[in-house]
Structures are given as structure tokens and as C-alpha cells.
Amino acid sequence: MAARPEGTPVWTDAMFTDVNGAKTFYGEVLGWTFGEESTEFGNYTQAYKDGKAVAAVVPPMPGQGDPVSAWCLYFASDDVNATAQKITAAGGKVLMEPMQVGDFGSMVLGQDPTGVVFGAWQGGAHEGFELEGKTGSYAWAEVFTRDPAKSDAFLTSVFGYNAKKMADEHVDYKVFDLGGEMPVLGRMKMTAEDFPAEIPPYIQIYFAVDDCDAAVAKAEKLGGKKVFGPMGSPFGRFAAIVDPQGAAFAVIDMSTTEGEMPEMV
């Protein structure tokens, strides 16, 4: 597989105190199966859909106090050391210094000036998603932030994105691309009426499903909580969910669309 351009979403993983519970939940909701735990790398365990790697789950590191479950999105990097320098120069923070992960690749964890946490991945033997845009795999991601101007400036500085804004005076929404027609990331402003103050800025991962309503029903049956939706859109029928351990994500049926695509300027 050819290396993804720098700034392309390339991988996602999440930490769970109850890894087996997470496997049961996502296995049912998204149809994932799981590989062997990698004891050399903190019992990091890859998730598969139709035999292709789509995500990973991992328990907290020993001694990690009060761990919080959350999905983390990784962006492709040509050089994680250079990316770490860009993060700092753009006003962000490096939360975990660049590190080599065996022969799989290298990573760095960062935070934008508004508090959004993300990773960057310089692929080696592990290049990233082996399946995208298909049932049970990564489909899309959006940065949710209360200070879009700061996040926009940071993202374009670190990853060289171009930005287009949705032509809707009621919604502050942008998409970012790498010079082509296909956007790679969205950005939504968090409003006080929709997002209580205790919800921190984050990146919402969308996983593709065949039936949004059925996926939500499965999630709720297994202890998950529907945050909003299912609702129709020109991009697909989607819903936001919080899993039983508090990790937020979304599901989207991209085959079921409603309405016309919005103008982006």
C-alpha cells in the first residue's frame, strides 16, 4: 500500500479499563474480531473487519491514574519528530514525545491549543487502516472545538490543509483537504446549547455501518448511550453514541442519503 499523504487520517485506537467488555461491545455493534494481545506493547490488540485491520484497543498503562476512555485519531506523518516541532510551533502541546514502536512505525501524541488530543503516525510495517469506508471500518472524522479559529490555524499550520467553510450562517463547519477535491477531515464548532461545559474538545470518529438505526439499537442494548440521531443528511444517516466505558464515537450509513450536498466556499 502506498504511504498516505501527510495529514491524512491513518489509524485510530482507544484505551479501555475493561478491554474484554470493549471487544464484546464493538464486536456486536461493528462486527469486529480481535487479534492476539501484543504483550510487548502493553497488550495492544488490533481489531479486524473481514480480516483487515481497522482499529485497536489497549488497557491503561500500569500506574496510570484515573484513565479516561476515548478514541484517538492518528494522522499520517512523514517524520514524527518534525511533526512534534510543528505542534509546538503552532501553539499546541506534545503530550507524548516521538517514540519508535518496534518495526511497526513511530508515533507522537499532541494537543491543539483548544484541547483536542490527536496522534501522528509515521508508518513502518504497520501503515495504518487496511480497510476504510466499508462496513465496520473508519469512514470520517470531525474536530469538535469551542474555539474554531485557533483549531483551524493550528491544523493548517501543522498539516498544510486547505480549508472550505459550509455556506450556512447557522452552522460553523469546515472541511480540510490536502490540495485535492476529496476532504480528509471536518471541523465543527461546539455550541453551549449542544455541548455542556464538562465535555472537552475532541475528535469524533465515524465508523461505517449498513444500518444506522440497527447499530444504535445494538449499542443501547449493550449499555451504550445515544447522544443524538439517527438523523439523515446528504452524507448518510448517522448517530452519535457513547459506549459503556464513556468513549464517544459515531456510526454512519453512507448508502442512505437525504437532501442535497451543501455548498462549500
N, C-alpha and C positions, 0 to 999 in steps of 0.2 A: 504494500500500500504506500502511495506517495505521501510524504510528510505534509501535514496540513499547514496552510499559511499562518504565520504568527498572528495571534489574536482570535483564531478560530476555536470555539468550544470543542474540547477534545476528550474530556473524561469527567466523571462525577463519582463521588463516594460519600459515605455518611458513617458517623460513629454512633454505635448503639450500645447501651449498657446490657441490653438483652438481645444479643446477636441472633440467637435461635428464634426469638419472637419476631425479629425483623425479617428473617428468612421466611417464616410462615406467612407473615402479612404480605410481603411483596411477591412471594411465590404465588399466592392466591390472587392478588389484585392485578399483577402484571405478567404472571406466567413465568417467573424467573426460576431457574435452577441454580445451584451453587457449587462451586468447585471446592477443592480441599483448602483448609486454612493454611496460610503461609506462616508457619511459626517463626521463621527467620525475620519476618517483617510484621511482628505484632499481631499475628493471626488475621492478617488482611485476607479477605475472602472475596473472590470475584463472583459476580452474578452473570448468568448467561441466558440468552433467549435464542432458541433454535441453535444452540451450540456456539453462539457468538458472544463475546464479552460485551456487556452493556453498562456495567456499573460495579461497585464493590461496597462491602460493608466491613466494619472493623470495630473491635471493642475499644474502650478507653485505654490509654496508656497507663501503666501502673503508677499510682500516686497522683493521678490527675484528679484534682478536687472538683466536685460538683459538675461533672461533664454535661454538656447540652447537646442533644441530638439535632443535627442539621445537615442538609445536603450541601456539598461544596462542589462548585463548578471550576474546572481547570481549563485554562486557555493555552493553546499551543505557544511554545516559546522556542526560538532558535538558540537562545542562550539564557538560562535562568539567572545567571549572575548579572548579566546586562539588564534583564527584566527587573531584578531586585533593585538595581540602581535607579531605573526609571520610576519604579514605585515610590521610592524615597524622594526623588527629584520633583515628582508631581504632587507631593504633599501627602502621600499615603504612608502606611507603616508596613514594614516587613515583620510578620508575626512569627515566621519560621524561616531561618536562613536557608539559602540554597543547599540542598543535600542530594547526594547520589543514592539511588535506591537500587542497589545491585546492578545488574546489567539491563534492568527494565527502563531506566531513564533517570532524570533529575527533576527535582521539584522545588518550588518556593511557595510559601503561603503569604498572602498580603491582605491589606485592608485599605479601602479607598478613604478619602477624607471624611466621608459621611458615615462610615462604619460598616460598609459592605465588605464581607470576607470572601476571598476567592483564592484560587491557586493558579500556578503556571506550571506547565509540564513540558519538559524537553525530552521527547521520546527517544528510547533506545530500542530494546527488544519489544517493549510494550509501547505501541504507537498511539493507543487510545481506543475509542469506540470501534468495535468490529461490525456494529450494526447501528444505523441511525434512521430515524424517520419511518420505521416499521413498527408494527405492533410489539409492545413490550420494550421499546428502546427510546433513547433520547430523541426528542423532537424539536425542542425550542427552549429558550431561557430568557428571563427578563430581570433586569436590575430594578428592585424596588427601593427608592430612596426619598427622603424628605427634602433633600437639597439637590435637585437635579442639575443645577448649574455647576456645582462642584463635581458631581459624579461624571457629567458629560465631559468637562475639561480634563478630568483625570483619565478617563477611558481613552479619549482621543490622543492624549499625550503618551500614554503607556503603550497602546496597541496600534496607533496610527489609523484609527477608524475614520470613516466619513459618516456624517450624521444627517438624517432626514426626520422632520417632525410631522406628526399626523396633523392634517389640516382640519382640526376640530377644536374650537375655542373652549370647549368644556372639558377636554382631556389633555393633560400634558404627557404626551407619549412620543418617544423617538425610537428609531431603529438605526443600527450601526452596520456598516458594511466595510469591506476591505478593498473597495475600488470596483467591484462588480455589481451586477444587478441584484444578486442574492444577499439579503441581510443575514447577519450572523448572530445578532443579539438585539433585544429590545430593552427599553428603559421606561419605567412608569413612575410618576410622582406619587408618593404616599400622601393621602389626604387625611386630615384629622377625623373626618366622619367615617372613613372606611378602615383606618388603621389606628387602634388605640396606642397611646404613647408607649406602653410596655413592649410593643412589637418592634424589634430592632430592624434596621435596613437589612435587606438580604437579596439573594438571587433565587428566583423561583424557577425550578426545573420542571419542564413539561415532558411527560412520558406519553408516547402514543398508545392508544387503545382502540379496539374495534368498536366498542360501545361504551360511551362515556357514562351513561346512566347505570349500566350494569356494573362498571368499575366502581362507581361511587357506592352502590348498594353493597358490593363485596367489602369495600373498605369500612363502611359503617358497621356491617355485621361482625367484622373482626376487631372492632374497637376504635377505628379511625373516626375522625370528625370532619364533616363537610363544612368548609368555610364559606364558599359561595358556589353557585351553579347547581346543576349543569345549566349552561346557557349557550345559545347559538351565537355564532359570529362568522364573518367571511372567511376566517382561518380554520374553523372547525368548531365542534361542540365541545366545551371544556368545563372543568370544575377544579376548584382548589380544595385540597384536603390536608389535614394534619394527621399523621399516623399516630398509633397508640403511645409512642415514645416522644411525641412532640415535634417530629421533623415535618416541615411543610413541603409539599410538592403539588403538582397539578397533573391532571390527565386530559388528553385531548384526542378526539376522534376527528382526524383531518379529512375524512371522506364525507362527513356530514357538515356542509357549509350553509350559511344563511346570510343573505344580504350581499351588498357589493363591496369590493375592496375599497378601503378608504384612500383618499389622496394623500401622498407623502410629498412634502416640499422641503 
